[in-house]
């Protein structure tokens, strides 16, 4: 549900929810793909984060009053991300597509005051929809501040998304075994107004700056770049990752 100006985007995979996302659930072979929305937002003149917090309070009030579908939303600010033409990134996520559809329909039909409050503060017209798959679980909840890194990746000719997923799962197991913090998601583009020149986005989340720094140290101490070379050479290529600080706006997603 687009909790900001109503452009519909979908990305997937509850990138920061702390929910139990996995390659398969309930003993089936069906991947646990989840929808998320992503918007690039800029404040209107004389508006700032305090005004946005007030607008989001109206959104949360609407959710409480209307028994809204489970939903989570986060706000990301550039940390190490080069020059950006926006103030922040809005990410929203649902537990599944059916919940997403019901939520957007209900919001558009009944949340006029909350929509107007958000429109008065920010312009979030640049929107995209992705399908997300969790590769490595994020330890510790999904309700606080965090760091998110994102890179755009292209699958090599002759290789498949399945090959990439298998390699990333193996790398995730290697990280778990050697003490690397953080969670990992693949975001496949589903709907967008632009022409994507990548196959997917690879997102990694860390529970704060300390965990982010610990991962940097882990990478050096374990020479993890050698493992990545062995797994990903000839499989995919990725551009330089961008890093963002994030905070949680709301999270009513189930944790199991």
FENQUINOR-V598115 format. One record per pair of residues at least 4 apart in sequence whose C-alpha atoms are under 8 Angstrom apart, sorted by the first residue. I is the first residue (numbers start at 0). J is the second residue. D is the distance in Angstrom with one decimal. If there is no record, write none. Layout:
I,J,D + I,J,D
This chain:
0,7,7.4 + 0,36,7.7 + 0,91,7.4 + 0,99,6.0 + 0,100,7.5 + 0,102,5.4 + 0,103,4.1 + 0,104,7.9 + 0,106,6.9 + 1,5,5.4 + 1,6,6.5 + 1,7,6.0 + 1,8,7.5 + 1,36,7.2 + 1,91,7.5 + 1,103,6.5 + 1,106,8.0 + 2,58,6.9 + 2,106,7.7 + 2,114,7.0 + 2,117,8.0 + 3,114,6.3 + 3,117,5.6 + 3,118,6.9 + 3,123,7.0 + 4,114,6.2 + 4,117,6.7 + 4,118,5.7 + 4,122,7.4 + 4,123,6.4 + 4,124,7.3 + 5,107,7.5 + 5,114,7.6 + 6,124,6.7 + 6,126,6.7 + 7,36,7.2 + 7,126,7.1 + 7,127,7.6 + 7,128,7.5 + 8,35,7.3 + 8,36,4.6 + 8,37,6.2 + 8,38,7.6 + 8,126,5.5 + 8,127,4.4 + 8,128,3.9 + 8,129,7.5 + 8,190,6.6 + 8,191,7.2 + 9,34,5.5 + 9,35,4.6 + 9,36,4.0 + 9,37,6.8 + 9,127,5.9 + 9,128,2.8 + 9,129,4.7 + 9,130,6.8 + 9,189,6.8 + 9,190,6.7 + 10,33,7.7 + 10,34,5.1 + 10,35,3.9 + 10,36,4.9 + 10,37,6.5 + 10,92,7.8 + 10,127,6.8 + 10,128,3.9 + 10,129,2.4 + 10,130,4.5 + 10,131,6.1 + 10,186,6.4 + 10,187,7.1 + 10,188,6.6 + 10,189,6.7 + 11,32,6.5 + 11,33,4.3 + 11,34,3.5 + 11,35,4.1 + 11,36,7.3 + 11,92,6.9 + 11,128,7.4 + 11,129,4.9 + 11,130,3.4 + 11,131,3.3 + 11,132,6.8 + 11,186,6.1 + 11,187,7.5 + 12,20,7.4 + 12,32,5.9 + 12,33,4.2 + 12,34,5.7 + 12,35,6.2 + 12,92,7.1 + 12,130,6.1 + 12,131,3.3 + 12,132,4.9 + 12,133,6.2 + 12,184,7.0 + 12,185,7.7 + 12,186,7.0 + 13,18,7.5 + 13,20,7.9 + 13,33,6.5 + 13,34,7.2 + 13,35,6.3 + 13,71,7.8 + 13,91,7.7 + 13,92,5.1 + 13,93,6.9 + 13,94,7.5 + 13,131,6.8 + 13,133,8.0 + 14,92,7.8 + 14,131,7.4 + 14,133,7.5 + 14,183,7.9 + 14,184,6.3 + 14,202,7.5 + 14,204,7.7 + 15,137,7.6 + 15,141,5.6 + 15,204,6.9 + 16,71,6.8 + 16,140,7.1 + 16,141,4.5 + 16,142,7.3 + 16,250,7.1 + 16,252,7.1 + 16,254,7.9 + 17,136,7.7 + 17,137,6.0 + 17,138,7.3 + 17,139,7.0 + 17,140,4.8 + 17,141,4.4 + 17,142,8.0 + 17,254,6.3 + 18,140,7.9 + 18,141,7.7 + 18,252,6.9 + 18,253,6.2 + 18,254,4.4 + 18,255,5.9 + 19,136,7.2 + 19,254,6.3 + 19,255,5.3 + 20,31,6.4 + 20,132,7.2 + 20,133,5.3 + 20,134,8.0 + 20,136,7.0 + 21,30,7.1 + 21,31,5.7 + 21,132,7.2 + 21,133,5.5 + 21,134,6.7 + 21,135,8.0 + 21,136,7.8 + 22,28,7.9 + 22,29,7.4 + 22,30,4.6 + 22,31,5.5 + 22,132,7.0 + 22,133,6.9 + 22,134,7.0 + 23,27,6.0 + 23,28,5.5 + 23,29,5.5 + 23,30,4.7 + 23,31,5.6 + 24,28,7.6 + 24,29,7.4 + 24,30,7.5 + 24,31,6.7 + 30,132,7.5 + 31,132,6.5 + 31,133,7.8 + 32,95,7.6 + 32,130,6.2 + 32,131,5.6 + 32,132,5.2 + 32,133,8.0 + 33,92,7.6 + 33,93,6.8 + 33,94,6.1 + 33,95,5.3 + 33,96,7.0 + 33,130,5.8 + 33,131,5.3 + 33,132,6.8 + 34,92,5.9 + 34,93,5.8 + 34,94,7.2 + 34,95,6.2 + 34,96,6.2 + 34,99,7.3 + 34,128,7.6 + 34,129,6.5 + 34,130,5.3 + 34,131,6.4 + 35,90,6.8 + 35,91,5.3 + 35,92,4.0 + 35,93,6.3 + 35,128,6.5 + 35,129,6.2 + 35,130,6.8 + 35,131,7.3 + 36,89,7.8 + 36,90,5.5 + 36,91,4.9 + 36,92,6.3 + 36,126,7.4 + 36,127,6.3 + 36,128,5.3 + 36,129,6.9 + 37,88,7.0 + 37,89,5.6 + 37,90,4.6 + 37,91,6.5 + 37,126,5.7 + 37,127,5.4 + 37,128,6.4 + 37,129,8.0 + 38,88,5.7 + 38,89,5.0 + 38,90,6.6 + 38,123,5.8 + 38,124,7.1 + 38,125,5.6 + 38,126,4.4 + 38,127,6.5 + 39,85,6.1 + 39,86,7.6 + 39,87,6.2 + 39,88,4.7 + 39,89,6.4 + 39,123,5.5 + 39,124,7.2 + 39,125,5.3 + 39,126,6.5 + 40,85,5.6 + 40,86,5.9 + 40,87,5.4 + 40,88,5.9 + 40,89,7.0 + 40,121,6.3 + 40,122,5.5 + 40,123,4.2 + 40,124,7.3 + 40,125,7.4 + 41,85,5.0 + 41,86,4.8 + 41,87,6.7 + 41,121,5.5 + 41,122,5.3 + 41,123,6.5 + 42,46,5.7 + 42,47,6.2 + 42,86,6.7 + 42,120,5.9 + 42,121,4.4 + 42,122,6.4 + 43,47,7.9 + 43,119,7.5 + 43,120,5.7 + 43,121,5.4 + 43,122,6.9 + 46,50,6.1 + 46,51,7.8 + 46,120,5.8 + 46,121,7.8 + 47,51,6.4 + 47,120,7.5 + 48,52,6.1 + 49,53,6.4 + 50,54,6.4 + 50,120,6.5 + 51,55,6.2 + 51,117,7.0 + 51,120,6.1 + 51,121,7.6 + 52,56,6.2 + 53,57,6.7 + 54,58,6.6 + 54,113,6.8 + 54,116,5.2 + 54,117,5.3 + 54,120,7.6 + 55,59,6.2 + 55,113,7.7 + 55,117,7.3 + 55,248,7.3 + 56,60,6.1 + 57,61,6.2 + 57,112,7.7 + 57,113,5.3 + 57,116,7.5 + 58,62,6.3 + 58,110,7.9 + 58,113,5.2 + 58,114,7.8 + 59,63,6.3 + 59,249,7.2 + 60,64,6.1 + 61,65,6.0 + 61,67,7.9 + 61,110,6.7 + 61,113,7.1 + 62,66,5.9 + 62,67,4.8 + 62,68,8.0 + 63,67,6.8 + 67,102,6.5 + 67,105,7.9 + 68,98,6.0 + 68,99,7.6 + 68,101,7.3 + 68,102,5.6 + 69,93,6.4 + 69,94,6.9 + 69,98,7.4 + 69,250,7.7 + 69,251,5.0 + 69,252,4.8 + 69,253,7.4 + 70,91,7.2 + 70,92,5.8 + 70,93,4.9 + 70,94,7.2 + 70,249,7.5 + 70,250,6.0 + 70,251,5.4 + 70,252,5.4 + 71,91,5.6 + 71,92,5.3 + 71,93,6.7 + 71,247,7.9 + 71,248,7.4 + 71,249,5.3 + 71,250,4.0 + 71,251,6.0 + 71,252,6.2 + 72,89,7.1 + 72,90,5.5 + 72,91,4.2 + 72,92,6.4 + 72,247,6.3 + 72,248,5.4 + 72,249,5.4 + 72,250,6.5 + 73,89,5.9 + 73,90,5.3 + 73,91,6.5 + 73,245,6.6 + 73,246,5.7 + 73,247,4.5 + 73,248,5.2 + 73,249,7.2 + 74,87,6.5 + 74,88,5.7 + 74,89,4.9 + 74,90,6.6 + 74,245,5.5 + 74,246,5.5 + 74,247,6.5 + 74,248,6.9 + 75,87,5.4 + 75,88,4.9 + 75,89,6.5 + 75,90,8.0 + 75,147,8.0 + 75,243,5.7 + 75,244,5.5 + 75,245,4.3 + 75,246,6.7 + 76,86,6.9 + 76,87,4.9 + 76,88,6.7 + 76,243,5.3 + 76,244,5.2 + 76,245,6.3 + 77,81,8.0 + 77,83,7.7 + 77,87,7.1 + 77,241,7.9 + 77,242,6.5 + 77,243,4.5 + 77,244,6.4 + 78,241,7.9 + 78,242,5.4 + 78,243,4.7 + 78,244,6.0 + 79,241,5.8 + 79,242,4.9 + 79,243,6.6 + 80,240,7.8 + 80,241,4.5 + 80,242,5.6 + 80,243,7.1 + 81,241,7.6 + 93,98,6.5 + 93,99,5.7 + 93,252,7.3 + 94,98,6.7 + 94,99,7.6 + 94,252,6.7 + 94,253,8.0 + 95,99,6.3 + 96,100,6.2 + 97,101,6.3 + 98,102,6.0 + 99,103,6.2 + 100,104,6.2 + 101,105,6.1 + 102,106,6.0 + 103,107,6.0 + 104,108,6.2 + 105,109,6.0 + 105,110,7.7 + 106,110,5.0 + 107,111,7.3 + 110,114,6.1 + 111,115,6.1 + 112,116,6.2 + 113,117,6.3 + 114,118,6.1 + 115,119,6.1 + 116,120,6.8 + 117,121,6.2 + 118,122,6.6 + 126,191,6.7 + 126,192,7.5 + 127,188,7.7 + 127,189,7.8 + 127,190,5.9 + 127,191,4.6 + 127,192,7.2 + 128,188,6.2 + 128,189,5.3 + 128,190,4.7 + 128,191,6.1 + 129,186,5.7 + 129,187,5.2 + 129,188,4.3 + 129,189,4.7 + 129,190,6.7 + 130,186,5.4 + 130,187,5.0 + 130,188,6.4 + 130,189,6.3 + 131,184,6.5 + 131,185,5.5 + 131,186,4.4 + 131,187,6.3 + 132,184,5.5 + 132,185,5.2 + 132,186,6.6 + 133,182,7.9 + 133,183,6.1 + 133,184,4.4 + 133,185,6.5 + 134,164,7.7 + 134,167,6.9 + 134,168,5.9 + 134,171,6.9 + 134,182,7.5 + 134,183,5.3 + 134,184,5.4 + 134,185,7.2 + 135,168,7.3 + 135,171,5.6 + 135,172,7.9 + 135,181,7.7 + 135,182,4.9 + 135,183,4.8 + 135,184,7.0 + 136,181,7.4 + 136,182,4.9 + 136,183,6.8 + 137,180,7.9 + 137,181,5.3 + 137,182,4.0 + 137,183,7.4 + 137,204,7.2 + 137,205,7.6 + 138,180,7.6 + 138,181,6.7 + 138,182,7.2 + 139,206,7.7 + 140,254,8.0 + 141,247,7.7 + 141,250,7.7 + 142,246,7.8 + 142,247,5.5 + 142,249,7.6 + 142,250,6.6 + 143,206,7.8 + 143,246,6.0 + 143,247,5.8 + 144,206,6.8 + 144,207,6.0 + 144,244,7.4 + 144,245,5.5 + 144,246,4.4 + 144,247,6.5 + 145,204,6.9 + 145,205,5.6 + 145,206,4.6 + 145,207,4.2 + 145,208,7.1 + 145,244,6.0 + 145,245,5.1 + 145,246,6.4 + 146,204,5.6 + 146,205,5.1 + 146,206,6.5 + 146,207,5.5 + 146,208,6.5 + 146,211,6.8 + 146,242,6.9 + 146,243,5.7 + 146,244,4.7 + 146,245,5.8 + 147,202,6.8 + 147,203,5.7 + 147,204,4.4 + 147,205,6.4 + 147,242,5.7 + 147,243,5.2 + 147,244,6.4 + 147,245,7.0 + 148,202,5.6 + 148,203,5.2 + 148,204,6.4 + 148,240,6.1 + 148,241,5.4 + 148,242,4.3 + 148,243,6.3 + 149,200,6.5 + 149,201,5.6 + 149,202,4.5 + 149,203,6.6 + 149,240,5.3 + 149,241,5.4 + 149,242,6.6 + 150,200,5.6 + 150,201,5.4 + 150,202,6.7 + 150,237,6.3 + 150,238,6.0 + 150,239,6.2 + 150,240,4.3 + 150,241,6.4 + 151,197,6.0 + 151,198,7.5 + 151,199,6.1 + 151,200,4.6 + 151,201,6.4 + 151,237,5.5 + 151,238,5.8 + 151,239,8.0 + 151,240,7.6 + 152,197,5.5 + 152,198,5.8 + 152,199,5.5 + 152,200,5.9 + 152,201,6.9 + 152,235,6.6 + 152,236,5.5 + 152,237,4.1 + 152,238,6.6 + 153,196,7.9 + 153,197,4.9 + 153,198,4.7 + 153,199,6.7 + 153,235,5.5 + 153,236,5.4 + 153,237,6.4 + 154,158,6.5 + 154,159,6.8 + 154,160,7.1 + 154,163,7.6 + 154,198,6.1 + 154,234,6.2 + 154,235,4.4 + 154,236,6.7 + 155,159,7.9 + 155,233,6.5 + 155,234,5.3 + 155,235,5.0 + 155,236,7.2 + 158,162,6.5 + 158,163,8.0 + 158,234,6.4 + 159,163,6.6 + 160,164,6.2 + 161,165,6.2 + 162,166,6.3 + 162,234,7.6 + 163,167,6.1 + 163,231,7.9 + 163,234,6.9 + 163,235,7.5 + 164,168,6.0 + 165,169,6.3 + 166,170,6.2 + 166,230,6.0 + 166,231,7.1 + 167,171,6.0 + 168,172,6.2 + 169,173,6.3 + 170,174,6.2 + 170,226,7.7 + 170,227,7.4 + 170,230,7.6 + 171,175,6.2 + 171,183,7.8 + 172,176,6.1 + 173,177,6.2 + 174,178,6.0 + 174,179,4.9 + 174,180,7.7 + 175,179,5.9 + 175,180,7.6 + 177,221,8.0 + 178,217,7.7 + 179,213,7.9 + 179,214,5.9 + 179,217,6.3 + 180,205,6.8 + 180,210,6.5 + 180,211,8.0 + 180,213,7.5 + 180,214,6.2 + 181,203,6.6 + 181,204,5.3 + 181,205,4.5 + 181,206,6.9 + 181,210,7.5 + 181,214,7.9 + 182,203,5.5 + 182,204,5.2 + 182,205,6.7 + 183,201,7.3 + 183,202,5.7 + 183,203,4.5 + 183,204,6.5 + 184,201,6.0 + 184,202,5.1 + 184,203,6.5 + 185,199,6.6 + 185,200,5.9 + 185,201,4.9 + 185,202,6.3 + 186,199,5.5 + 186,200,5.0 + 186,201,6.4 + 186,202,7.5 + 187,198,6.9 + 187,199,4.7 + 187,200,6.5 + 188,195,7.9 + 188,198,7.6 + 188,199,6.4 + 205,210,5.7 + 205,211,5.5 + 206,210,5.8 + 206,211,7.3 + 207,211,6.3 + 208,212,6.1 + 209,213,6.1 + 210,214,6.2 + 211,215,6.5 + 212,216,6.3 + 213,217,6.0 + 214,218,6.1 + 215,219,6.6 + 216,220,6.0 + 217,221,5.9 + 217,223,7.8 + 218,222,5.7 + 218,223,5.0 + 218,224,6.9 + 219,223,6.8 + 222,226,7.5 + 223,227,6.4 + 224,228,6.1 + 225,229,6.3 + 226,230,6.2 + 227,231,5.7 + 227,232,7.6 + 228,232,5.3 + 230,234,7.8 + 231,235,6.0 + 231,236,7.9 + 232,236,7.9
